[in-house]
Amino acid sequence: MQDVLFNFISRYITLTEDEKQALLALNLFHSYKKGTILLSEGQHTNESYFVLKGCIRTYYTIEGEEKTTAFYTELEGATPHCVFTKAASEYYISCVEDSILLVSDADVSVEVNRQFPKFDIMCKLLSEELLAKQQIDFDAFKTSSPEQRYLNLLQKRPDLVQRVPQHQLASFLGIKPQSLSRLRARIVEKGKS
């Protein structure tokens, strides 16, 4: 897993062997089973998650129903809002699959950035990329129909269709599971004509 991490980092900065060893010495790699709740509504945390293998999701529980807002797969990171606001979390983060995550808390991040200023540069670049991606995704979601959202998902993240339970995928698309089934059938019919 360390090779996966170092290959990802090398897209942004170059690490010396000493820097790699210092990073490994922090023991940030953790394995979690499918279904593990990493963060619950009402909980406080300092932890951020970077997926090396597997899939995690964020979701709210509204009137007893789960509303999925995001999936994070290999080489994607999730930092809960409560890390910055210091307020209790308003949502959950759980493992959709058995996962290997790099788990870092805010104190470790500050120390790593102090010791190795180039990590701070990488974090700023990643933050800018993530902010731009989230804005594009939000705009696309707000301006598209459920069918367009599903087709967009098939184009940009086809792996999720195989990896994620249908009810979670439907929630992510903003529709009911039955609607997703009908939508899939309609797309298959269109493909036959």
C-alpha positions, 0 to 999 in steps of 0.5 A: 500500500505504501507504493500506491501512496508514494506513486500518488504523492509523486504526482505533486511533489518528490519525496526523499527516502528520509521523508518516505521513512518519516511518513511510514513511521507515523503508522497511518495505514488502517484496515477496516471491514465492510460496514464499519462506521468511521464517523457517526452523526453527533460525533466529533473527530480530528481524523481525515481519510484517504482511500488506498483500497476500497470504498467509503461513503458519506451519508445523512439520516433524514427521517430514518432514511439514509441520503448518500452524498458522496463515495470515495474510492482509491486515491480519494480523500475525505475530510469531515467538515467537523475537523475544521468547524470543531462542531459535532458531525451532521453525517456519517462516514462508513465503509462500503467495502473492506478498506485500507485507509490512510488515517491522519488527524489534524495534529499529525498533519500540522506536524508533517507540514511543519517538518516537510513544507512541501507537503503543505504545497501538495495539500494546497494543490489537492484542496484546489483540485478538490474544490473545483471538482466538487463545484463541477459535480454540484453544478452537474447534479443540480442541472441534470435529470436523474437519467442524465445523472446516471449516465454521467455516473456511468461515464465518470465512475462506472466502477461504482455501479458494480461496487455499491449497493443499488439503494445507496447508488439510488440515494446518491443519484437523488432517486428511489431504488425502484426509480433506478431500476426503471431508469436502467431498464429504460436505458437498456431499451433505448440501447436496443432500438 
